[in-house]
Each structure stands twice: as structure tokens, then as C-alpha cells.
Amino acid sequence: MTIQRLESVHVDELSCTTFSPPAGCITNASVLPAAGIAATKLQRRISAPYSQADGSDIAAAIVPVHVVRGATATVVGVDVACVDAPSGGDKAFSVDVQKADEGTPTPATVLTGTIAYSATQSDCEVESGTISASPAALVTGDTVLVVVAVSGSTGTQGQGLIVTVTIDEDAY
């Protein structure tokens, strides 16, 4: 039996029990913009922000920024910027991102270390955190927290903080 390779085939209707195309066969470009794929079949990218206004010194805080609703989620990025960086002394602040859940409510960091911001940073300089391998995995019901700590006694504390936690989450 000879099997011929077909370069292009148009089928109005296809019914099969198992469909296993080779890797790379179906690409992003293969899915038409009007395909109407349900949101429940897609992963979502979430940007969970936290901020403190410019005009007041950055203050210590523990703030929940997201509750996971999908089956699984992963923290894929943490970025911190400060409109007016600390200056003229030893005042500084650090940012941590933690996860907590109802079974283990003690928060655990998702970073390999806190993100430090001091007089060595410029105004509006973006500092990115390094995501830890295992704690970054989240499940339904986990709460993502931004934790800000302040330090120092001389100089001017930073003002105008923005923290952006980027999360890839399964649809729900």
C-alpha cells in the first residue's frame, strides 16, 4: 500500500475518536481570530498591582493582591518601581511576595530573596524579583500577598511605590 502525503486538504466536517497531530502542526497562526474558543479553555495572564501614592513616605504593609480561582497558577514576575527613590541616608525599603492558603495560613515567599530599594536606585528604576522554583506554584484558594518593609533612620524615605505581580492562571 502506498501512502501519499497531502499538502492541503479541505474538510467541511471531521469526526474522530482520537486526534493526535504531530508537535508543531497546530500553531497560534492556525487558530482563526473568530474561532470563539471559550475562556474556560485558556490560561489567563493576570497583572496584580499594589501601590502607595507619591507625596507620602513608603510605609510597611502586608496587602493581599490576588486570590487564585483557577486549578493552578504560577507567579511569573514581580517588578518594583519607586517614583522618588530613597535618598541622603540609610532609609530603604524591601518588597516580598508571599502566598498563603487556608490549610497553611503562614505566608511563604515566592521569591529567592526580597527586592531591596535604597538610595543606590534612581527614581523610577525598575527592580525585578527572582522567582523561587517551588513556592511560586499556586492552587485554588491561595492568596498572593505583597509585603513591604521599611528600614533606616537618616535621609529621605522613598515615595510613590508600584509593585506588579504577574501571574499565569488556569481558567475557571
N, C-alpha and C positions, 0 to 999 in steps of 0.2 A: 504494500500500500504506500502510495506517495502522498505526503502531506505538503500542501502548498502554503507558503507564507502570504498572508493578505496584508497589503499596506493600508488599505482603508476599507471599512465596511460600515454600511448604514443599516441599523436595525431599528424598526419602529417599536418593537416590544421584545423584551428578553426575559425569560423566566428560567431560573436555575436554582438548584438546591444549594450549591456552594460556588462562590465566585472568589478565586484567588489569583488576582493579577500579579505579574512579577513586580518586584520592587522598582519604583520609579515610573511605573506605567501610568499611574494617575497622578498628575501634578496639580499644583494650585491653578495653573492656567487652564486645566481641563474642566474645572468647575465653573460653570457659567454664572455670571453675576446674578441672574434671575433664578438660580437653582432653588431658592426657597428652603435652604437647609434649616431645620428647626434649631433654635438656640439651645435646646436640651442636648444636642449632639455636638456642641462646640465647647472648647475651653475658652475661658474669658481672661483677659489681662486687666487687672484692677490696679488703679493708682490710688493708694490710701494716704492722703496728705495729713499733716499736722503742722500747725503754725502758731507763732507768737508774734504779735504786732510790733512793728518798728515804733520807736518812741518810748518803750519801756524795756528795762533790763530783762534779759532772758532769765527765767525762773525755773527752779526744779519742778518737774511734773511727771506724773505717770498717767498716760492717757490711752484709752482703748481707741483704735482707729479702724478695726475691721473684725467682723465675726465670719468665719468660714461657713458657707452653706453647702458648697459642693462636697462630693465624697472625699476628694483630696485637693490639696493646694500646695504651692511651693513659693516661698519668698525668693524672688529672683534679683532683687536690687533694693538698695537703701542709699538715698542721696540726701545730703545735708548742705544747706547754704545759709549764710547769715548776712543780712543787708549791711550791718555795721559790725564788723568783727571786733572782738575784744582788743583793747589797746592800752599802752602805757603802764603795764604792770604784769601781775601774775594771774589776773582774772581769766577764767576759761570756762568752758562747758563741755560736756560729752553727751553723746546720744547713743542709746542702745535700743534695739528692737527685740522684743521678747514675745513668747507665746505662752498662753495659759489655757487650761481646759478644766471642765467641771470635775473630772476624775483626779486631776493633779493640778490644783489651783495655784501652786507655787510657780511663778513665771520662770521660764528658761530662755536664755538668749538664743537668737538665731544667727548671731554674728560671731566671728572668731575673736573679736575684741571691739570695745566701744569705739565710736568715731569721735576723736578729740578735735576741738576747735579752740584755738588760742590766738594770742597776738601774732603768731607766726603766719596765720592765714590772712589773706587780703579780703576786703569787703566783697561779698557775693561769690567768693571762691566755693566751688562745689567739692565736697569731700564724699567719697563713696565708701560704703562698708563692704567688708568681705563676708560673704555668706558661709556659715558653717555647713558641712555636708549633711549631717543627720538632723539636727534640730530644725532645719529650715522646712522640713516636711510637715504639713498641716493636715488635719482631718476635720470633718464636720463638727461644728461646735467650738473649735479652737478660737480664742480671742487673740488678736495681734495688738500688742501694746508698744507705744513709744515712751521711752524713759529718758528724761533729761536730768542731768546732774550738773550743778554749778560748783565752782571752786575758786579760790583765790581771795585776797583781801586788798590788793592795791591795783590801781588803774581803773579802766572803764570796762564794764561788762558788755558783751555783745547785745545787739538789739535787732529785731526782725529776723526771726528764725523760720525756716521752712524745712520740713522733713518729708520726703516722699518714699513710701514703702511700695514697691511694685510686686504684685502677687499674680501668679498664674493659677487659676482655679477652675476645676471641673464645673461644667454647667450643672444646674439643679432644677 
